[in-house]
Amino acid sequence: MPFPFYLQILGSGSAIPRNNKNHTSQLLVYNNKYFLIDCGEGTQHQLQKFKINFQRIDQIFISHLHGDHYLGLAGLISTMNLLGRVKPLQIYGPPGIKEVIDLHFSIAKARSAFEIQFISTQDKEKKLICEVKDVNVYSFPLKHKIPTTGFLFEAGSNWRKMIPEKLEKYEVPKHLRAGIAAGKDYTRENGEVIPNEELTLPPPEKRRYAFCSDTAYFESLSEKIGCSLNLMYHEATFIEEDKKSAKEKYHTTAAQAAKQALNTGAEKLLIGHLSNKYPNEELSLKEAREVFKETYIAEEGEKYEI
Amino acid sequence: MPFPFYLQILGSGSAIPRNNKNHTSQLLVYNNKYFLIDCGEGTQHQLQKFKINFQRIDQIFISHLHGDHYLGLAGLISTMNLLGRVKPLQIYGPPGIKEVIDLHFSIAKARSAFEIQFISTQDKEKKLICEVKDVNVYSFPLKHKIPTTGFLFEAGSNWRKMIPEKLEKYEVPKHLRAGIAAGKDYTRENGEVIPNEELTLPPPEKRRYAFCSDTAYFESLSEKIGCSLNLMYHEATFIEEDKKSAKEKYHTTAAQAAKQALNTGAEKLLIGHLSNKYPNEELSLKEAREVFKETYIAEEGEKYEI
């Protein structure tokens, strides 16, 4: 039975907030580990609204330094602090994010009671930036007005699945079984080596989610991500009618987002960050579904299994 | 008929946000001039929720640099910018506020299309900081952990009320009447001087609102404000039972806030910034009303005539 692995949308609006839409933020949960992705203004209110215990968040990933993707961070950290947090928090993002948080504390003549570790991302190539239990997080480059990365979350056990009959047949002692699950061969008392493949099956396939924040369309995205996905989020600020605007403003159309899902071999696509200029979201959804059927609007509060 | 003069509460919660409470922010309106007082995280969402055209705000006043009083400022300015604002914006507050906004733009490699003027406040003494049409704004010192000021808004016409019968009697020509309303004497053709007091009545009394942000109780507040008030807002984070906490944390109890209203000769008191630790607001309200009957809880969205 695999661990629960899901994405909960906290904010899915574009830069100009609307009444019913918040700025970008997402919570990713795997096996009770909480990861926050982007943290627009109001994220702490959304976390409270959805009754999420945000002290469980130990890693925050910021895609880029436009206000609608990070302006909730200082407030969230302040509240964590006021509520007595002591365990460290890791923040992954462009280098400027440290300056923002440092200035926030320095002008308040305050300091954080817990350690904040800043890990700078770069937007040149795909990179493994974080390994937590059974989750690997990679950043990958996007193409926006300022340095911007997406994040790929790959989750699942690395332990090989043992074959009980084989363990019995070769009389593998209990104390060696963890090593076998980790991939070791077994050497019997008579010196005979039983290769691991004889005793185990490969671990279940990892499940993968990619967050593609603000970006222009570019051909090599699937190559940058470098693997197939169970779920992809991609911004879709514009529709094809405004393709020119999308290009100029380094954003994507709904059809282009769908094309990226297709190219990447995603099972399912969520689109968000839709411009306020469109009267409703159906236009974007329809356009995307013509290219990639399994497209859905990222709905705030909703949980999406991965 | 005096111009409409009212306060609308946008956020009245304390530092740890609750589901139904936002961080401090208030809109003051006099004769279609909009003033924003404090700008906690989520203020732009509240402005939208209450359908307030926030491009009409030309002056923003920040009491101090704790996150729950200013963290919405960068986002609001960004949105004003995205929506095409060109007219200047004045921000009054502690010097650090300029650094915050400058850093926000510099890490986004962006600039504001409109001019932002920063006017530093100080917390040493009462000071006239802004004169707009018929509104004078003063800052006055409060006592908090970091430099903090309150703001006093004094609104009303400076024009004296002309007495029609007297203007007729002395045959004051039309083109001189603006001067008379402004307080000038009238010199007749024969050299006779008619003193202004003979021709006019004093302007209607100014109406006054004072915003007392986070502060400990201190005796000399009414003296610092230096005038009577039609409306006072005062924080009331604690109740008397927690008077010691209030003192330690440089906050006020509901009874103390009421005492300040009494001392200042206010007609009406609004209290807010109530701690989350109390199950409901009735405790605070009851305590304050025992000292000052005309006390009300500052309710988000509500408008209070001044």
Interface residues (C-beta under 8 A of the other chain):
Chain A: A15 I16 P17 R18 N19 N22 H23 E41 G42 Q44 H45 Q48 K49 L65 H66 G67 D68 L71 G72 A74 G75 S78 T79 L82 L83 P94 G96 I97 E99 V100 L103 H104 S106 I107 A108 K109 K145 I146
Chain B: A15 I16 P17 R18 N19 N22 H23 E41 G42 Q44 H45 Q48 K49 L65 H66 G67 D68 L71 G72 A74 G75 S78 T79 L82 L83 P94 G96 I97 E99 V100 L103 H104 S106 I107 A108 K109 K145 I146
